[in-house]
Structure formats: structure tokens, C-alpha cells
Amino acid sequence: MRAPDYWNTPADRPSWKARLLAPLGAIYAGATARRVAKGDGFKADVPVLCIGNLNAGGTGKTPTAIAVLQRLQARGVTAHVVSRGYGGSLDGPVQVNERTHSADEVGDEPLLLAAFAPTWVSKDRAAGAKAAQDAGAKIILMDDGFQNPSLVKDASIIVVDAQRGFGNGRCIPAGPLREPVEAGLARADLVLSIGSNPAQKRFSEVWGPVIGLPHVTGHVSPLQTGMDWEDTPFLAFAGIGYPEKFFNTLRELGATLLQTHALDDHQPLSKSLLARLDADAQRLGAQLVTTEKDAVRLPKTYRQRVLTLPVRLEIEDWTAVDAVLDRLLGA
């Protein structure tokens, strides 16, 4: 479906380019539907919970995976993560070792997730699931891959940025979606929208009528580290789905941002790029700061010179998520 007109300001409404590209979006949606319909994926011996999305780009899947992992660990359940390892060179399946692997080998998100639970990288998700269950996983968290049929999912959580919602409701390249909203939600068990209270209200007003499954809200908050962000001027850089969210979080903490650099999602932090950022910071008398996901891509020579702002997902009411976990675990 297309987003209702009252969701969009005049600037947000589908541009002439989006309307022109709509037929290509329909072709993309059709290709996704055919891929999903293939079925016959590998059925693991343990439950598989997919943390996925309908939008291309960052929606908050990694903070969601961390929050669910910690919820499972609090219940004494051994959970493993299986990821494609976007941007990594290893085909796998291989268990990520945060001390010896680099983001170039396994991808930045798996390297970050490996600090919380055993994490497997595999271009073949079915092979990754086999490796995880053989290694003792009692439940597998599938990082992304909601539209990939190679591994049977026992439940799926759709993560969406509350501020952006499902955009104009159109598929790539006419809009931000990998598949139509109705088609995706029909295969999901729960929608998790992440954002501020005003963004959540707006999301519910627009998309609530088409969400016929449990809807959970949450927000990402900085982890308290004792850092006084008001004392130091910063040069901030981020290569995540929506860098401005990171910059705004720093500002909310009272940080003075003398410069901000929005990089592409997963953008390699080359020596030349870091040298330029470092030179700008020194010229301004500023401290470099970045996200957790970017930090794992930093060369060792820069890790002591760049501050990291860790964030965690806070879910207001876990009831619906716990119900999904109970069903998967037979509780």
C-alpha cells in the first residue's frame, strides 16, 4: 500500500521520479514475492527467530538483536546468532571471534553481536544454522534475511524506524521497501517500532490500521558510561543507516558537535578517510566520536583515539515479545 496522504508533507510525497519508477518497484516486489514463495528452506532442529525489516537500510535490527539476546540470556537460554556477514570476505560458516576477526572478514554487525552471544557468519544461512545448532544453540536469532527463504523461520520480528515508518509505501527503487507492507506483515509475528514518543504516535496514526499483529514500541538510549559529554567539543562521524540519529543523540547529551560526517552504511574506514577526519579534529581542537558499529571497523591504531557512544534498545512492554519467545521455547 501507499502511505496515506496525511503522513507526508508536500516534500515527502512521492516525487515525479518515484512515480516514474513505480513500475520498476512493482517488478522488484514481484521478484521478492517469487523468491519468498520458493520455500523448501532448511528446517533447523531448534527454533529460529528472524530479526528483519521491510525497509532497505538501517531500522535498528542490531540493537533489537542485542536486547532479545539479553532477554533470552536472563532466562538461561543459550542463543546463537546467524548472519550473512554483510561486507565480510568470509563465506563461512565460521564462528566470529571478536579478538581475532576483523570487520573486513566477517562484517561489522556480526563483530559487534559476537560480544553478546556466539555469532556465526555464513553466506549460506542454512549452513550457518546447522553449525549453530551443532554447537549447542537452543534458539537461533537470524540477523536480517526476512525475505530469504533458505532457512525456515519459526517467528519473525519486523523492526521499523518510527520516524520514517514504511516511507511512501513503494518498493525499491520508487521507495524504501524490499516488499509491500501487507505481504511482509502477513508473514511476521510482531512489529517493533523504534523512536521517540512523537514519532511513535505518528507511526501508529498512519500505519496502525494496517498492522494486524502485535505492535511493540521501543527507543534507543545511550548506555551510561560516566562520560560527561558537555565538557569536550566533538567531531562526530557515522556510517550507519541514518547517521543523523546518532548526531542528534549526542546533541541531546549536551555534546557540542563542531563537525559531523555522515558516511554510507557499512562504509570502509580507509586510512585516507581517517587521516582526513583526524586532521580536521586536530585543527578544530575536537575529539573524534563514532558509533559502536563503526568502532569495530576502526584499525587498531585508531581505537584508542576515537570515543564510542554505546546505545541500547529499551522496550516499554515486553509482554508481546515474551509471548513469542514462550511459544518458540515451549514455555
N, C-alpha and C positions, 0 to 999 in steps of 0.2 A: 504494500500500500504506500501511498504518498502521505507525507506528514500533512495534517490539517493546516489550512492557511494561517490560522491564528497562532500557530507555533512559530512561523517565520516572520521576521521583519522584512520589509521590502528588499533589503540587501541579502537576506538569507534565502529568499525564494529561488526556485530553480532558475538559473540563468539561461540565456538563449543557448549557451554551449551545452548545459545539462539537458535541455530539451532536445537539442540536436543529437546528443549522444544516447538518448533514451533507447533507441533500437539496439545499440551495442550493449547497453545494460541488460536488455531482455535476453540477448544471446548469452551473456555472461551468466545470468540467472539460470538459463536453461542448461548450460554446461554444468553448473554446480548441482542442479537437481539430478541430472543424469549420473554424475559421479556419486552422489549420495545414495541414489537408488540401486547402485551396483550391489551393495550389501555383501554378504558372504565373507565378512571380515573374520579375523581371528577372535575366538571367544576365550578369554583368559579364565583360569581356574579361580581367580579372586575377583572381587568387584572392581570395576573401572569407572571412575568419576572424572568426566571431562570438564575442565575449566576453559570455556570457549567464548566466542563472541560472534556477532553478526557483522560488526563493523570491521573494516580493514584498519590496521593501526592499533595503537595502544588504547586500552579501555580500563586497565587495572587488573589484568589477569594475574600478574606476578604477585602483587600484594594479596590478592584473593587466595592464590595457592598457598602462600605462607600462612595466612590466617587459618585456612582449613587444615593445613598440616599441623599447626599448633593445637587446634581443636581436637584432632584425632590423637595426637600425642598425649594430650591431657587425659584422654580416655584409655591410654595404654595400648593404642592400636599402632602397629608397625605399618607406616605408609611409605611408598616409594613414588617418585615422580618419573614419568617417561616424557621426553621432549624430543622434538625433531632436531633441536640444536641449531636454530636459525643463525646463519653466518659462520658456523663452525665447519672445519675441514674434515672432521672425523665422521665416517659413515656409521660406525658402531655395529652392534650395541656395545657401549662402553660405559662403565660407571664413572661419573665425574669425580675427580679428586681435586678439591679446591686449592690444594697446596702445590700440585704438580701440573695441572692442566691450565691452559690459557684460554681466554675468550676466543682467540683465533681458531682454537681446536674444537671447542665444544659450544661456543656461543655464550653471550653474556648472561642471559636469563638462567640457563642451567647451572652456570657457575655460581650465581647468587643463590639459587634454590638449594644447591648442594650443601650450603652452610646450615640448612634446616632439616634435611632428610636425604636419604640415599636417592640419587638422581641419575637417571640413565639417558644417554643421548643415543638416538638411533634414527637414521633416515627412514628405516622401515619400522614403523611404530609397533607392528605386531611382534617383531623380533625383540624390540625393547621391552614389551610387556612380558614376553617369555622369560627374558633374562631377569626381570624384576621379580616375577613370581618364583622363579627357581632360587633366587637369592633370599627368599623369605618374606616378601611383601604380603601383607594381609589385605591391603587395598592399594590400588594404583590410581594416582592422580595424573591424568593425561593433560599435559600443558599444551593448550591450543588443539587444533585438529578436529574441531567440531564438524567441519564439512568433509573430513577424511574418513572413508568407510573401511579402512584396512583393519581397524581394531573396534570390536563391538563395545559400545558404551552402555553401561548399566544405568547411568544417570548423567545428566549434563546441567551445568550451571552456566547461564548466559550472562556475561559481565558487560555492562554498558556504562559509559560516562553520562551522568545525569544531565550535565550542561549541554552536551552535544546530542544526546538522545540517539535516535537512528537517522539523524540528518534529514534529508529531503525524501527519505523512503525509497530512493532509487539505488540500483546496483551499479557497481563499477562498470564503466568509467563515468556514468552520469551522476553517481552519488557515492556514498561511502560504504555501501553494503556488499557483503560477499554473497548474500542471497536475500530474497524477500523476507520481510519481518514475519508474516504469517507462516511461511514454510519453515523458517528456523525455529520459531517458538513452538510449533507443533511437535517437534522432536525433543524439546527441552523439558526440564523438570522444575526449573526455578530461574527467575530473573533477579540479578543483583545489580542495582544502580548505585553508582558511587559519585558522591558530590555533596555540595552544601545544601542546607535546608531550602533556600530559594530555588536552587536547581532541581532538587527532588520534587518540589511542589509543581514546578513547570513540567517536569518529565511526566509526572502522574496525570496531570491535566490533559496532556497531549496523547501519551501512549498508553495510559492506564486502560482505556476502553478496549484495546486490542490485546492486552496481556491477560490471557485466561488461565494463568497458572500463578503459584505463589510469587509474590514480589517482595524482595528484601532490600532494605536501604543500608548504606554504609558510607563512611567518609574516611579519607586518608589523613592521618595526623602525624606530625613529626615525633620521632622517638626521643624521649627526654634523655639527653646525654650530659647535661650540666653546662653545655656551651652557652655563653652569653652572646647572642648574635648581634646585639646592639653596639658592641664595642669596636667592631672591625669593619672597614669598607671591603666589599667583595667584588670580584669578577666571577660571575656565575656562567656555567655552560652546561648544556644538557642535550643528549641525543636519545630522547625518548619520544613516545607518540605525540605528546602535547607538552613541549618544554615550558610553555608559559605557566602551566600549573605549578611547576617546580619553582619558577621565579616568584610567583605570587605567594607561595608558601613561605619562602624566605622573607619576603616583604612583611607578611603577617607576623613573622617572628621578630620584626623590628630591624632586620638587616638593611644596610644601605648598599644598594647594587649600583656600582659605578658603570658597569658594563654587563650586558647579557648576550650570550651567543647561543642561538637555537640551532642545533645540529640536526642532521637527519637521524631518524630512528636507527639504532644499531651502527651509526657511522663509525668507522675505524678511527681511533685516536692516533693519527700518524705523528711521527717525530716533528714534522714541519708544522702541523696544526698546533701541537702542544707548545712548541717553541714560540709560535706567534702569540698564543694565549698567555704564556708565561711572560713574554716581553711586555705585552700590554699591561699585565697585572703589576709588574715591577715599575713600569712608567707611571701608573696611576697610584702606586702605593697600596695596592689591593691584594687581598688573599683569594686564591683560586678556590672555588667550591663547586661540587657537582653532585649527582645522584648516586645512589648505591649501584644501580645498573651500569652507569658509566664508569664508576670507580673500578669495577672488576676488569674493565678493558684498558686501564692505565698501565703503562710499562712500570716495572718495579722502581725505576729511578724517579718516578713522579708520585708514587703512592704516599710518600711522607710529606709531599709539598702541596697536596690538594686535599682540602677538607671535604668530608662527605656528610650529607644530611640524610640520615636514615628515616624512613617513614613506615608506618604500619596501618593496616586497614582495621577500622573499628566498626563492628556491626552492632546496630542498636538492639536487635532482637534476633537471637539465633534459633528461635523455635522452628522455623521452616527449614533451615539448613540442617538442624539436628534431626528433623524428621526424615530427610533424605539420607543422612548418614545411618540412622537407625535401620531404615529399610535395607540399605546396602549391606550392613553388617549383621542383619538378622536379629537386632536387639529388640 
